[in-house]
Amino acid sequence: METSFIRVFEVYPIWIEYSIFLTPVSTFIFLAIVFVFFMYKPFFKKQRKNSFRFDFSDAKKTAYQITFLTYKYNTPYNKELLKKLEAFKYKKKVGNLDEETLTLIKKFLEYVKKNA
């Protein structure tokens, strides 16, 4: 009877010893995660604000970027804009974007910014 009575109480002191070390370690890990989250949160916000800036000097790259956005956002300008940008995407050498296409892209981007 003594052996079973002693075995029951052998586990209890071991559990207390581990809890002494685990509580500060887990608290430190939690605080480190919270600190990293709050430090990098403004970094991600800055990237989102700059996501709609385009370099209109490279017509081919702009055409592909705007085409990607037309599939992501549903606007009243999508069909007309896709027709205009088709000429700039599939040719090897393209010129600059014409004024009509630029104004249509700017209207599209304004609509996306307001409604997104």
C-alpha positions as CSV (number, residue, x, y, z in Angstrom):
1,M,0.0,0.0,0.0
2,E,2.9,2.4,0.7
3,T,4.3,2.1,-2.8
4,S,1.1,3.2,-4.5
5,F,0.6,6.1,-2.0
6,I,4.1,7.4,-2.7
7,R,3.8,7.1,-6.5
8,V,0.8,9.3,-6.5
9,F,2.7,12.2,-4.9
10,E,5.9,11.8,-7.0
11,V,4.5,13.5,-10.1
12,Y,3.2,16.6,-8.3
13,P,6.6,18.2,-7.4
14,I,7.9,17.6,-10.9
15,W,4.9,19.5,-12.4
16,I,5.5,22.4,-10.1
17,E,9.2,22.6,-11.1
18,Y,8.3,22.8,-14.8
19,S,5.6,25.4,-14.3
20,I,8.1,27.7,-12.6
21,F,10.1,27.8,-15.9
22,L,7.2,27.7,-18.4
23,T,5.3,30.7,-17.1
24,P,8.0,33.3,-17.7
25,V,9.1,31.8,-20.9
26,S,5.5,31.7,-22.4
27,T,4.9,35.2,-21.1
28,F,8.1,36.4,-22.8
29,I,7.2,34.7,-26.1
30,F,3.7,36.3,-26.0
31,L,5.1,39.8,-25.4
32,A,7.7,39.3,-28.2
33,I,4.9,38.4,-30.7
34,V,2.8,41.4,-29.6
35,F,5.8,43.7,-29.9
36,V,6.7,42.4,-33.4
37,F,3.1,42.8,-34.6
38,F,2.9,46.4,-33.5
39,M,6.3,47.3,-34.9
40,Y,5.6,46.0,-38.4
41,K,1.9,47.0,-38.6
42,P,2.7,50.5,-40.0
43,F,5.1,48.9,-42.5
44,F,2.3,46.9,-44.1
45,K,-0.1,49.9,-44.1
46,K,2.4,52.0,-46.1
47,Q,2.6,49.3,-48.7
48,R,-1.1,49.2,-49.1
49,K,-1.4,52.9,-49.7
50,N,1.2,52.8,-52.5
51,S,-0.3,49.8,-54.2
52,F,-2.2,52.0,-56.8
53,R,0.8,54.0,-58.1
54,F,1.8,53.2,-61.6
55,D,4.6,54.3,-63.9
56,F,2.8,55.4,-67.1
57,S,6.0,55.7,-69.0
58,D,6.2,51.9,-69.6
59,A,2.9,51.3,-71.5
60,K,3.2,47.5,-71.6
61,K,3.8,47.1,-67.9
62,T,1.0,49.5,-67.1
63,A,-1.4,47.6,-69.4
64,Y,-0.7,44.3,-67.6
65,Q,-1.1,45.8,-64.2
66,I,-4.4,47.5,-65.0
67,T,-5.7,44.4,-66.7
68,F,-5.0,42.5,-63.5
69,L,-6.9,45.1,-61.5
70,T,-9.9,44.9,-63.9
71,Y,-10.3,41.2,-63.0
72,K,-9.9,41.9,-59.3
73,Y,-12.4,44.8,-59.2
74,N,-15.7,45.1,-61.0
75,T,-16.2,48.6,-62.4
76,P,-18.3,50.2,-65.2
77,Y,-15.0,50.9,-67.1
78,N,-13.7,47.3,-67.3
79,K,-14.9,46.3,-70.8
80,E,-13.9,49.6,-72.5
81,L,-10.6,49.6,-70.7
82,L,-9.7,46.0,-71.6
83,K,-10.4,46.8,-75.3
84,K,-8.1,49.8,-75.1
85,L,-5.3,48.0,-73.3
86,E,-5.3,45.0,-75.6
87,A,-3.3,46.9,-78.2
88,F,-0.5,47.6,-75.7
89,K,-0.2,44.1,-74.2
90,Y,0.4,41.8,-77.2
91,K,2.9,43.8,-79.3
92,K,6.6,43.6,-78.9
93,K,7.2,47.3,-79.1
94,V,4.5,49.8,-78.1
95,G,4.4,53.5,-77.9
96,N,3.2,55.6,-75.1
97,L,-0.4,55.5,-73.8
98,D,-2.7,57.8,-75.7
99,E,-4.6,60.5,-73.8
100,E,-8.0,58.8,-74.1
101,T,-6.6,55.6,-72.5
102,L,-4.8,57.6,-69.8
103,T,-8.0,59.4,-68.8
104,L,-9.9,56.1,-68.8
105,I,-7.2,54.5,-66.5
106,K,-7.4,57.5,-64.2
107,K,-11.2,57.2,-64.0
108,F,-10.9,53.5,-63.3
109,L,-8.4,54.0,-60.5
110,E,-10.5,56.7,-58.9
111,Y,-13.5,54.5,-58.9
112,V,-11.5,51.6,-57.4
113,K,-10.1,53.9,-54.7
114,K,-13.5,55.2,-53.7
115,N,-15.3,51.9,-53.7
116,A,-12.5,49.5,-52.5
